[in-house]
Amino acid sequence: MFKVIKDNKIIGISENEPVLLDSYDIEEDTEHSVADYTQVNGEYVLTSSAEAIEQKKADVRAVRNQYLWQTDKFMITDYPITDDERELYRQYRAYLRDYTLSENWWEHSPMTFEEWKSLQTTNNNDGSLE
């Protein structure tokens, strides 16, 4: 794998040695593959780097916040759903708010309401949604 470097930043990565028209530095990296890198703020960094992890955390938080926003309306007392349905949404929103408290939470996005609800049904032997 090869890295294209400009101003001490990795600006490109390739499995094959690139042919460049500008005078960038090229370094061969025999320890990593292209899959080991991710792009953060216009440069490539190892996926295990602090910068990459912080970017992933921000991305997952954005998904979580979107799910919270989408379920806000169900918390309004005059929204036309049953009390049982409202309680399910309340529990789902608690799951979303607590999501970032679990270990390595940024490695996966939180479940959608339908995914979470399905898991609740599966976890209860009697089929109830408690």
N, C-alpha and C positions, 0 to 999 in steps of 0.2 A: 504494500500500500504506500502511496505517496501523498505528501502534504505540500500544498503551495502556501508559502509564507510571505507576508508583506508586513513590514513594521512590527515584527515579532508576534504576529497574529496569524493563525491558520485561516486562510480565506478560501481554501479549496482542498478537497480530498479526492483521491482516485485510486482505483485498483491498479491502473496502468500508469506508467510514467507519462505525465502530460507534456505536450509540446506547447510552449508559451511564446508569445510574441513580445511580451514585456519582460523586464528584468526582475522577476520574482525569484525567490529562493525556493528550491525543491529539496525536500528531505524524504528519504525512504524510512518508513516505520515498519519494521518487521515484527513488532510485538502486538500490533493492533490491526483490525480490519475496518473497513468503511462503516460497518454496523456499530462499531464501538464509539462513533462520534455522532454528535447532534449539533445543529446550528442554533446558536444563542447570540442575539444582538449582532448579527452579521459576521460572526466568526464560528469556526468549528471547535468544539471542546469535547473531551471525553464524556460519555454519558454518566460516568461516575463522579465527575467533577462537581464542586460546590455550585458553580454557575448553572450547570445543566439541571441539577436537582432543584435549585431555586426556581428555574423556569418551569420545570414540570409541576412543582408545587403550585405555582401561580396558575398554570393551565387547569389543574384539577380543582383548585379553589373556584375558578371561573365557572366550571361545569356545575359544581356544588351550588354556587350562588344562583346560577340560572335555574336549577331545580327548585331552590327555595322561592325564587321570584315567581315561578310558574304555579306554585302551590299556595301563594299568599291568599288568593281569592277564596280558597276553601276554609280559611280561618274566620272569615266574616260571618257573623251569626245568622244573617239573613240570606246567605248564599243557599240556593235550593238543593241541599243534600241532606241525607239523614244524619242523625247524631252519631251513629255507628261509623258512617263514612268519614265524618269530620274527625272522629277519634283516630281512625286509620291515618288520615293525613297529618294529624298532630304527632302521632308516633313516627311517621316517616320523616317529618321535619326535625324531630329530635334526633333521629338517626343521622340526618344530614348535618345538623349543627355539631354533633359529636364526632363526625367522620374524621376530622383532622387530629383527633386524640389517639387514634390507633397507630400502631407501629407501621412504619413504611407506607402510610396511607397514600402517598403521592404516586405509588407504583400502578394504581388502578383508579379509574374514575368511579365515583359513587354510583349506586344502582339507580335506575329510573324508578318511578313509583310503581309501575307495573312489575318490574323485576323484583323489587322489594316486597310487594304484596304477594307475589307468587311464592317467594321464599317463606313468608309468614304462614301461608296456607300449607306449604310442605312441612314446615317445622311442627305444626299442630296435628297430632295423630287423628283427632276427631274432625278435622277439616274446618274448625272454627278459626276465625281471624282475631285472636286475642293478642 
